[in-house]
Amino acid sequence: MRENNLYRDYSLQELLDELDIIERFEHPGKKHHLGEATKKQIELYRLLEMEPSA
């Protein structure tokens, strides 16, 4: 967070809350899938040098 100045715009809790709203859908006997991530969420993952979960 520090390298990309995310502390300037987010507290740690705010950042986690922003990423927490990505929904995960599960159906018995089938592979899970994630709801669509917003552009803001994708950019946050990029800044954190992470790939969104699959």
C-alpha positions as CSV (number, residue, x, y, z in Angstrom):
1,M,0.0,0.0,0.0
2,R,2.8,2.4,0.8
3,E,4.6,2.0,-2.5
4,N,1.5,3.1,-4.4
5,N,0.4,5.8,-1.9
6,L,-2.8,3.9,-1.2
7,Y,-2.7,5.1,2.4
8,R,-3.3,8.6,1.1
9,D,-6.8,7.6,-0.2
10,Y,-7.7,4.5,1.9
11,S,-7.4,3.2,5.4
12,L,-6.6,-0.6,5.5
13,Q,-10.2,-1.3,6.5
14,E,-11.6,0.9,3.6
15,L,-9.4,-1.0,1.1
16,L,-10.5,-4.4,2.4
17,D,-14.1,-3.3,2.3
18,E,-13.8,-2.2,-1.3
19,L,-12.4,-5.6,-2.3
20,D,-14.8,-7.5,-0.1
21,I,-17.9,-6.6,-2.2
22,I,-16.8,-9.0,-5.0
23,E,-19.4,-11.8,-4.9
24,R,-18.7,-15.5,-5.1
25,F,-21.4,-17.7,-6.5
26,E,-21.5,-21.4,-5.7
27,H,-23.9,-24.1,-7.1
28,P,-23.8,-27.7,-5.8
29,G,-21.8,-29.9,-8.1
30,K,-20.5,-27.0,-10.2
31,K,-17.4,-24.8,-10.2
32,H,-17.8,-21.5,-8.4
33,H,-17.6,-18.2,-10.2
34,L,-17.0,-14.6,-9.1
35,G,-19.2,-11.6,-9.7
36,E,-17.9,-8.9,-12.0
37,A,-15.2,-6.7,-10.5
38,T,-15.4,-3.0,-11.0
39,K,-12.8,-1.0,-12.7
40,K,-11.8,0.5,-9.4
41,Q,-11.4,-3.0,-7.8
42,I,-9.3,-4.2,-10.8
43,E,-7.0,-1.1,-10.5
44,L,-6.6,-1.8,-6.7
45,Y,-5.6,-5.4,-7.4
46,R,-3.1,-4.1,-10.0
47,L,-1.7,-1.6,-7.5
48,L,-1.3,-4.3,-4.9
49,E,0.5,-6.5,-7.6
50,M,-2.2,-9.2,-7.2
51,E,-4.4,-11.1,-9.6
52,P,-8.1,-11.1,-8.8
53,S,-9.1,-14.5,-7.4
54,A,-10.7,-17.0,-9.7
